C-alpha cells in the first residue's frame, strides 16, 4: 500500500494540475485567437521592407495594436452621423442577396444578443431531434407563422452550430416534435456558443412535452 507521504504528494499534484491546466488552456486559446485576428495584419506588415527583420512576436503585437485601433476607429465612426448613414446603407446592401442576407442577419442577431444585450429576432428556445432520431439539439423558433403540411402545423426552427451560431440549419418541424425549453434566447445562445459549458447540471431547465406552446 502507498504511504501517506505519496498519497499526499499525489493529491497535491492533482490539485496543482486542476489549478494550472485551466489557466494554461485559457492562455493558449487567447493566444490562438490573437494570432488568428492579427495574422492578416502581420502578413501586410511583412510586405514593408523595413519590417522584414522585425521578430515575429513583435509583428504580432503590432498587428494586434492595429486591429484594436481599427475596431476603435470603426466604433467611433459608427457613433457619428455620417457613420450611422454609412452603416445603414451597408446593411441595406447586405440584406438584399439571399445567401448573404441570411449570414449577415444571423451574425447580427448573435452579436446584438451577446455584446449589446438587444433581444434577437428568435422567438423562443426549443429542442428538436437532430441530426437523427433520439439525438436532441437546441433550436430557435424564427417566424411565428407555422407551415401547414398534410393538415398539421409545422414550426420554423433554426438549429445553430457550436461554437459558431451564425451558421446552422433551417428546419420545418412538426409541432408535436418540438420540445419547449424554459430558457431565454440569450441563455440559449450562450449555451450554444460555449458548447454547453456555461450551464451546470443543477441549472439546466426541465423540458416540456412536445406540441406545447413554442411561439
N, C-alpha and C positions, 0 to 999 in steps of 0.2 A: 504493500500500500504506500502511496506517496506521502511524504512527510508533510507536516503542517506548513513548513517553510515553502516547499514547492507549490502547495495549494495556494498559499498567499501570493506567491510570485505570479502564478497563472492568473489568478483573479485580477491582480493589479495590471497585468499585461493586457488582459481582455478589456478592462476598464479604460486603459490608455488608448487602445485601438478604437473603442467606441467613441472616445472624445476626439481623437485626431482624425479619424477617417472621414467624418462628415466635413471637417474643415478643409482637408485636402481635396475632397470631391468638389466642394464649393469653389475653391480657388482654381481648380482645373477647368471647371465649367465656365467660370468667369473669364479665365484666360483664353479658352477656345472661342468664347463669344466675342471677346475683344479682337482676336485675330481675324475672326470672320467679318466683323464690322469694319475694321480698319484695313483689311487686306487690300482692297482695291486702291485705297489712297497710297499705300506703300508701293504698289506697282507703278502708280503715277509718279511718285517721288523718285523712284529709281530711274525714270526717264531723264531726270535732270543730271547733267554731267557731274556737278559738284556733290551730288548725293550718292554716287556710286561707291564711295569709300566709307560712307557712314554705316556703322554696325546695324544689324537687323533690329535688335531691341529698341534702338534709338529711333529708327524709322517707324517702328510700330507705335511708339509713344507719340511721335509727331503726327502720324496718321490718325491716332485716336483724338488728339487735340483738334485736328482739322475737322473730324466728324462731329465732335461736340460743338465746335464753333458753327458749323453749317446747320446743325439742329437748332442751336440758339438763334441763328440768323433767320431760319425758317419760321420759328416761333414768333420772333419779333415782327417779321413781315406779315404773318397770319393775323396778328392783332391790329394791324394798321388798316385804314380804309381801303387802300388800293390792294393790299394783300388779301383782304376778305373778298373783294371783287374777283381777283385772280383765282382764288381757291374755288369760288362759286362757279366760275367759268370752267375750271378744270373738272369739277365734279359733274357739271352738266355734260361735258365731253365724254367723261368716263362712264356715265350712266346710260349711254346710247348703245354701244356694241354689246350684243347678247352675252358673250363669254366674259368679256372684261367687266361688264356690269355686275355679273354675279360675284366675281372675285373681289372687286372693289367694295361692293355692298357688304359682303360678309366680313372683309377685313375691317371696314369702317365700324361696323357694329361691335366687333370684338374689342377693338381699340377703345371705343367710346365706353364700353361696359367696364373694362379693366382699368383704364387710366383716368377717365373723366367722371365715372360714376353715372353716366347717362344710361337710361334704360334702352336696350336694343329692341329691334322690331320683333324679336321672337316672343311668342305669346306665353309659353309655359314649357316646363321640363317634363319629359316623359321617358319611358323605357320601351324599346321595341326589340323584337328578336332579330338580331343581325350579327354577323353575316349569315348565320344558319340557325335553324330552329333549335331552341334550347339555350342559345347564347344571346345575352342581352347587351344592348348598347344604349348610351344616353343620346336622346334626340331632343329637338326643339320644334315645337309647333310653330309654323310660319303663318300661312294665310288661314284666317279663321273660317273661311268658306269651304265646307267639305265637298269632296267629289262624291257623286252618287254613281256607283258601279254595280250593275246587277241588282239594283234596288237597295243596296247597302251603302251607308255613309263611310267614306274613306278620308283620313286626315292627312294634311300636308305636313310632312316631317323632314327636318334637316338633321342628318346624323354626321357630326363633325369628326375629323381625325384628331388624334392626340400625338404630340402636344400642340399641333398647329390647327386650330379650329377653323381657319379660313378656307380650308379645303374639306370636302366631305361628299356625302351622297344625299340627293333629294329623293324622298320616298313617298309613295302614296299608300298608306297602310290602313286596313280595315279598323274601324273604331274599336271593335272588341279585342283587337290585338295590341292596342296601345295602353300602356300602364301609366297613369298619372303619378307624379313624384312630388312630394311636399318639399320642393326646393325653389328658390327664386332663380331667375335666368342667370343672374350674376354668379350665384353659387354653382349652378350647373356648368357655366363656362370655366370657372376656376378649377372644378374637378377635372374637366377635360384637359385644360392646359397643363395641370400638374400630374396628369395620368393617375388621378385618384389619391395623390399623396396629401392633399390638403384636408381630407376628412379622416377621422379616426373611426374605429369600429362602433363606438357608442353613439356617434353623432350622425351616422347615416340614417336617412329617413325611412319610414315604412312605405312600402309600395302598395298602391291601391290595386284592386282588381281591374281587369281590362274592361273597356267600354264605359268608364266613368267620365266625369267632366274634365276634358283635357284642353278646352279652349279658353 
